[in-house]
Amino acid sequence: LRFSLISITSQGQDVYLSKERFEQGRNFANKIWNASRFVLMNLDKEKVRIDLCVFFNKEDLDLVNRWILSRFYSTLKEVNKLLDNFKFNEALNLLYSFFWHEFCDWYLEIIKSDIKNINNQIVMYKVLEKYLRILHPFMPFITEEIWQKLPHQGKSIMIQSWPHIQEQIIDKKTESKMNLIFEIIAKIRNMRQEIDIDPKKEIAVFISTNNKINRELTNSLSQEIKSLAKLNVLEIKNRYMHTKSSITSIIKDIHITIPLEGLVDIEKEKQKLDSRIKTLTSQIKAKENLLSNKEFVKKADKEIVEKEKVKVKELRDILKRVELIKNELQ
């Protein structure tokens, strides 16, 4: 309830309550509880009682752990600024995004296979415990309940100090590197969806780039990419060459290729793509006819007209991508 009300209450504007917002608050509380339970189930409580600054300076942490620590303190820094300017809803939405998308969707998923590693244990615990302290003013009951189950000092989270910024831990280069890895994984997932490959089915992927830094980066995190993108083969090459019966996407200077031979029926896939091209072309034409109707443009709200224009652009982009996939299957 508190999350839902705060997240929609911005300065100087009316509040529009909706059932969906409260459902979002409920889902977030569930996410916090389940993620914290997962951490507690896998936490060796006797090994994580260490000062984070001493630990960070002493240990040679891998890229993933350096990334989540940097993202935590970058988020804390931004939250502090927002709170100083009384932008409570923006601060809470930022905390929501960090926990759900970065800590849960990426970090916990990456370390899951090696969760007993002492560095993973300490970083996982430290980020969660400090995050609960920041979230506490917004969501006091669930944070207190979870904090009491974690290793802690003192009687209540309510009287713990606010985490202070560790500037030396914030590393924008590390954040940028991990963002590229996440882009690659997300792109592979999207490509699978485009041609209806079962998300659980392991496939082969070729990554090609003549950028040595990006090649070394993808090599160093190849196991993480394979695990999160559900791959059984990942080949990293220094030069892109078109492969017959495959689809390719590009991120910056990186070509991502999925060979489809033996994976899908190429002829059936072409037929499906032809059908989709016809549907998209028809949808675009209908919306263009609507937008060319002067009476509609004159009478409709500006917001509706703008939404229709945006939709046309989105449909054109999708059509362009589908046509490209079809051409690659020739």
Disulfide bonds with the S-S distance in Angstrom:
none
